[in-house]
Amino acid sequence: MPVTLQELLPREQWTPNNAYRLIQAKVTRDGGLSAGSAKEVENWKTRAEEEKNRVQVFRPKFDGLLQGNLGISTRYNESVWGMIRERMPISIFYGLASFFITYIICIPLGILKAIKHRTVIDNVSSILIFVGYAVPGFVLASVLVVYLAARLNWFPTGGFTSDNFDSLSLGGKIWDVVHHAILPLICYLVGSFAFMTMLVKNNLMDNLAADYVRTAIAKGASFKRAVLVHAMRNSLIPLATTLGHIVSIFVAGSVLIEMIFEINGYGLLGYYSIVDRDYPLVMGILVLDVLLLMVGNILSDFFVALTDPRIRFE
């Protein structure tokens, strides 16, 4: 029985109208394959399906995620991993900036709020961070773009860098990136500030009321030492569970914020992959997200074991 085999060519051999090579072969009576050149069909296999009166012809090939190949985008005809990798620097920049700014500001602010509980400082800061938490990031982004960028012209309206970025000096390039990043970072951070600050405050207040802190003060330790040395370490244990998710900086991004600020980042790539029904790209993004999530959970358990002396890995 004559058959036509269709073999996908290597990418460098693709032509505008064809990415496959056709092989004319025959299925013999014993279920084998024969062709003009035995080399053409040496890797092809046959499988008889007698109940359906047909023969399957296929070629086993191990290619995909385990080989580091996420496939080819059906919309852009480019490597999925290459498209994701192009947007990694933007994701890493915003992810690292958000991570460090959040911890640098929220931990001291949480300590201050715990020490100054129910004072003017605590009440005013609580109002500000909860108002920020209540405002969605994309709504704040729209307001900032309209008033601070479009009307007052204090900041760029969008983009990651300016059009003349390549012609700037080193200092000019650094300032250009920072200038473009201020408004997006505000929108990225506004939601996480309340959670992180209140987490530090509540845990520190619980530990300050514990017996071991009162005992340390009764033995002559200063209040500052009791806070920073005794209570602070136990208060940071819940924060250790969030440290593992630092790996998510590689896929950091908000679709709406990136659309408003015209940032060609990871979130926007995922949005367009769904709109264009680019299934290889969608699956590649999902695989990377899930993989980093699992790695982050493992790292979180590891950091908790480091900070909490009650937990040990056997």
Secondary structure as UniProt FT lines:
FT   STRAND          2..8
FT   HELIX           11..13
FT   TURN            16..17
FT   STRAND          20..27
FT   TURN            29..30
FT   STRAND          33..35
FT   HELIX           38..41
FT   TURN            42..43
FT   STRAND          45..49
FT   HELIX           50..52
FT   STRAND          54..58
FT   HELIX           65..67
FT   TURN            74..76
FT   HELIX           80..115
FT   TURN            116..118
FT   HELIX           120..134
FT   HELIX           137..144
FT   HELIX           145..151
FT   TURN            163..164
FT   HELIX           165..167
FT   HELIX           170..208
FT   HELIX           211..218
FT   TURN            219..220
FT   HELIX           223..225
FT   HELIX           226..231
FT   HELIX           232..235
FT   HELIX           237..243
FT   HELIX           244..251
FT   HELIX           255..261
FT   HELIX           266..275
FT   TURN            276..277
FT   HELIX           279..307
FT   TURN            309..310
//
